[in-house]
Structure formats: structure tokens, C-alpha cells
């Protein structure tokens, strides 16, 4: 009987395990990330950094959503969130809400919504 074959393609689950060092989910400040959160680099990459960390920092010179970043890197949300947690903890990236909270606690402007609805009904 032959020995079990080892996969030669590092793109499977083993790769994700290695990328995240066995962690299954983010902790700390990254636990509140969602796909619309914007990520912005605060520093440049440093020698010896993990390739994926360097790639995140390079791509996020301008704000980029977590969803866009995941698509560019070809990584599932859970894996990307773990990598972002590392960078957030180190202060290398910043997470921003996609919509600035100008008036915290206030809902949408109802008068504006009613105007839009009225205009749509007239069409």
C-alpha cells in the first residue's frame, strides 16, 4: 500500500492555517470589522513581515473596503480579519467606518426620505 499523498498546492486549508498561525477568528479591535469597513495604511511595510501583511499595507495606501481587499487578495473574510487584527494591533493600519458618524444617535433625515419617496411616486 502506498503512503498518503501530500497536497502540493498551498492554496487550501493548510495555507490558511499557516497564514493565521492556527487562529480561527479575529480578536480585539478587529472583532467589529465588517465587509464595508475601510482599511487605510498608517505605515510602510517592514523587513521580515509576512507577505500578506505587506500586500495589505501596499494596497491600502488609499482607503479600501474589507470586501475589496479580500477580493484582491483572494482570501475569505475570516482569514483576512485575522490578518487585519495583527496589523491593527501593531498600529500599521487603521479601520474606519464607511459612513462618518456626524450626528451619532440620529437616524436618517425623514423629511428628505419623504421627499425622495414623493418624487419617485410622481414618476
N, C-alpha and C positions, 0 to 999 in steps of 0.2 A: 504494500500500500504506500502511496506517495504522501509526502508531507503536505500540509495545507499550504495553498499559495497565498503569499502576502500581496496585497494590492500595491501596485507601483504608482498609481495615480494619487497624489497627495491632496486631492480636492474633496475627499469625502469627510466622514465624521472624524476620522483621526486628525485631519488637518485642523478642524475646528477645536478639537480638544487641545491640540498643541498651541493654537493661537491664543486661546483663553486661559491656558495653564490649568485646565480642568474645571474652571468656573462655569456655572450654568446660567448665571444671570448677573446683571449689574447690581452694585450696591451703592450706598452713599448718594451723591448728587445725581448720579445717572439713573437712579431708580424712577425718576419722574420724566424721563425722556419719552417723547412720542415721535411719530414719523414726521411731524410738521416742525419740530424743534429745529432751530437754526444753529449750526455749529460754525464758529469762527476761530481761526488760529490766533494764538497770542504770542507764540514764539516760533522760531525755526526749528527744524529737526536737529537732533544732537547725534554725534557719532555713537554707534553701538545700539541705536534704537531699533526696535522691531520694524520690519519692512512695512507692515500695515499701519503702524503708528506714523511712520514717516509719510506714507501716502495720504493719510487723513490730514495731517498738518499741511501738506503741499496743496491738496485740493481745496482746503477750507481757508485759503487766504482771503477769499470773498465769502460771505455767508452762504452756506449750503445746507439744505434740509437733511435730516437723517435719512429720509427716504431716497433722496437723490444720491447721497453719499453711499448708501447701501447698493444702489443700482450700479454706480460707477465701480465699486469695489467687488461686486458680485458676492456680497455677504448677507446672510439672513439678519434680521433685526436683532435677535438675541445676542448673536456673536458680535455685531457691531456695537451694541450697547455696552458690552463688557470692555471692548477696546476703548470706547469713548470714556468709560468710567476711569480707566487708567489715566487717560490724558487730562480729564477734568480734575482728578485728584492731584496730578502733578502741576496743574496750572498752565498746561500747554495749549488748551483750547477753552473756549467759553461757550456755554449753551444759552441761547436767547429764545424767548417766546416769539412765535411768528407774528403775533399781533401785539404791539405795545399796549400795556395796560395804562391808558391815560387816566381814566376815571374808574379806579378799582371799585367794585361793588355795584356799579351801574350797569344796567342791561342795555340792549340796543335802543336807539332813538326811535320810539314808537311813532312819532309824527312823521319821520322820514319813511319808515316802513309802510305806513298807511298811504302816504303819497305815492310811493312806488306801486303798491297794490292797486290804487285807484288808476294810475296811469296804465298799468297792464290790463286792467279790466276794460278800459276805453279802446284798447287795440282791437 
